Amino acid sequence: MAHWQQVFVHRPGFCIVNCQTCEYAVVPAQVERHVKDHHPFTTKEQRAAITQSIQTLSSVAQHHEAVMYPSGDEPPIASLPVFHDGL
């Protein structure tokens, strides 16, 4: 398993990577900052490797406008929480 897969999950159907711990979707340009701010156990070298690996993935939105959102009739993603209050 690549080191980035210990922190992120690639969801190509939605064009995102999401942090397994924080449950945030993160665009590649923000990966290094996210890891630095939210995962202080990672070294500078690990952050660089994670960032580089994610930037090479296909089917990842480079900007939030390119994220593919699920239709209303799709089931929730099992590993993410469901908020019924619309937030």
N, C-alpha and C positions, 0 to 999 in steps of 0.2 A: 504494500500500500504506500503510495506517495505521501510525503509529509503533509501536503496541502489537503489531502483527503481525511486527515485526522482533525482538521479544523472546519473544512467546507464540504458541502455536497453539491455536485453539479446536477442541475435539473434542466437538461437541454430542451425539454418540451415547453419550458417557460423562459428559456434563454437567460437563466440566472445561476449564480452560485449562492448558496445561503450558508451562513455560519451555523454549525450544529449546536453550539452553546448559546449564542445570543438570539438565534432564530431570525437574523436579519438577512435580507438579500443584499448583496454588495456587488457593485459594478467593478470591473477590473481596475479602473483608475483609483478606486478607494480601498482596495484590498490591503495594501501595505499599512495605511493609516489605521484601518479597522483592527488589524492584527496587533499593531503597536499599542493602540489605546485599550483594547479589550482582552488581549492575551499576552500579558507582560512576561510570561514564562518563555516566550520565543526569543531567540537571539536575532541579531541584525541579519546574519547570514540565512537563518531559517525564513525570516520575513521576505528577504529578497528571492529566495528559492520558491516560496509559495506564490509570490506575486508573478514571477516569471512563468511558472507552470500554469497559472490561471489565465494569463494573457495569451497562452498558446492554445487554449481550448476553443474549439469551434462551438457555435451555437450559444454564445454568451453575449448578452446585450452590453454594448460599450457605454450606453447612456440609458437612463431610466425610461425614456420614450420608446425604446426598442424592446422592452420587457413584454412578453406574451402573457396576458392575464387569462385565467381560466374562465370558461363560460359558467353561467349560473347553475347548470345542470350537472357539472362534474363533481365527483366526490372530493372531500378535503384531502390534502396531503397528510398521510397518516402520522408523520413525525412532527408535524407543526400543530400548534394549538389552534383551536377554533374559538373565535370571539363572536358571540351572538348579539352583541350590542352595536355592531356595525363599525367598530373602531379597529 
